[in-house]
Amino acid sequence: MVPKKVFFTKGVGKHKHELQAFELALRGAGIEKCNLVSVSSIIPPNCKILSREKGIGLLKPGQITYCVMSRNSTNEPNRLIGAAIGAATPREKNSYGYVSEHHSFGEVNKKLGDHAEDLAATMLAMTLGLDLDPDKAWDERKQEYKMSGRFVRTQSVAQTARGDKNGLWTTVLSAAVFLEE
């Protein structure tokens, strides 16, 4: 099986039981009706990136669904948690791209998303043989990658939340969901 399509989604859930908080986060992401299988980090060649709405509309209850997922949970009141997915795709449609996952404590949404995007772009840059300077800021490297003419897109989806003030479990997740059709 080689996926033909991918979409990105995120969600958050809170509940007194950790498993229920995860289920609610899946519902928030629109992927709760699927049997999720975790995969690693490759966006196949010629894989079309869909909008979240279009992707969720193609899901069928009970289907085996492959995804790259980042998730994080806490029951510590007010603790900032985050989960992000980053993606980088090459200009050459018959080449593969990368998805990265990153979860953290204390990072704001933008920093979390930038970190995940940077991870995916770095993996793709290494595959393409581009020189890397890890000491440069992500914004500067992002411009260099795009100027190389070998990247089409980098993007991220990130979800953050503060732990419930009354100690309920809080779960965040972000996912790249692959589809065959």
CORRASUL-V316205 format. One record per residue. RES is the residue in one small letter. PHI is phi in radians with two decimals (NA if undefined). Layout:
# CORRASUL-V316205
RES & PHI
RES & PHI
This chain:
# CORRASUL-V316205
m & NA
v & -2.14
p & -1.04
k & -1.78
k & -2.45
v & -2.54
f & -2.42
f & -2.03
t & -2.60
k & -2.70
g & -2.86
v & -2.46
g & -2.49
k & -2.34
h & -2.90
k & -1.24
h & -1.92
e & -1.03
l & -1.07
q & -1.17
a & -1.10
f & -1.10
e & -1.03
l & -1.17
a & -1.16
l & -1.06
r & -1.07
g & -1.04
a & -1.47
g & 1.40
i & -2.11
e & -1.19
k & -1.50
c & -1.82
n & -1.59
l & -1.49
v & -2.12
s & -1.36
v & -2.19
s & -1.49
s & -2.13
i & -1.88
i & -1.60
p & -1.08
p & -0.99
n & 1.07
c & -1.43
k & -1.47
i & -1.55
l & -1.76
s & -1.23
r & -0.98
e & -1.08
k & -1.12
g & -1.09
i & -1.05
g & -1.11
l & -1.57
l & -1.34
k & -2.08
p & -0.94
g & 1.51
q & -1.17
i & -1.29
t & -2.26
y & -1.54
c & -2.69
v & -1.78
m & -2.19
s & -2.04
r & -2.53
n & -2.64
s & -2.48
t & -2.69
n & -2.09
e & -1.50
p & -0.96
n & 1.17
r & -1.26
l & -1.41
i & -2.12
g & -2.65
a & -2.51
a & -2.46
i & -2.13
g & -2.02
a & -2.47
a & -2.44
t & -2.12
p & -1.46
r & -1.11
e & -1.23
k & -1.07
n & -1.57
s & -1.86
y & -1.66
g & -2.01
y & -2.24
v & -2.11
s & -2.15
e & -2.17
h & -2.57
h & -2.29
s & -2.72
f & -2.11
g & 1.47
e & -1.61
v & -1.27
n & -0.93
k & -1.10
k & -1.10
l & -1.06
g & -1.12
d & -1.07
h & -1.09
a & -1.13
e & -1.12
d & -1.06
l & -1.04
a & -1.13
a & -1.12
t & -1.14
m & -1.10
l & -1.15
a & -1.03
m & -1.09
t & -1.09
l & -1.42
g & 1.35
l & -1.40
d & -1.21
l & -2.04
d & -2.15
p & -1.12
d & -1.45
k & -1.38
a & -1.18
w & -0.99
d & -1.01
e & -1.22
r & -1.14
k & -1.02
q & -1.12
e & -1.10
y & -1.06
k & -1.15
m & -1.21
s & -1.13
g & 1.38
r & -1.81
f & -1.78
v & -1.73
r & -2.69
t & -2.18
q & -2.74
s & -2.60
v & -2.29
a & -2.31
q & -2.26
t & -2.14
a & -2.81
r & -1.66
g & -0.97
d & -0.96
k & -1.11
n & -1.74
g & 1.50
l & -1.13
w & -1.17
t & -2.12
t & -2.19
v & -2.09
l & -2.62
s & -2.35
a & -2.59
a & -1.81
v & -1.88
f & -1.70
l & -2.25
e & -1.43
e & -1.34
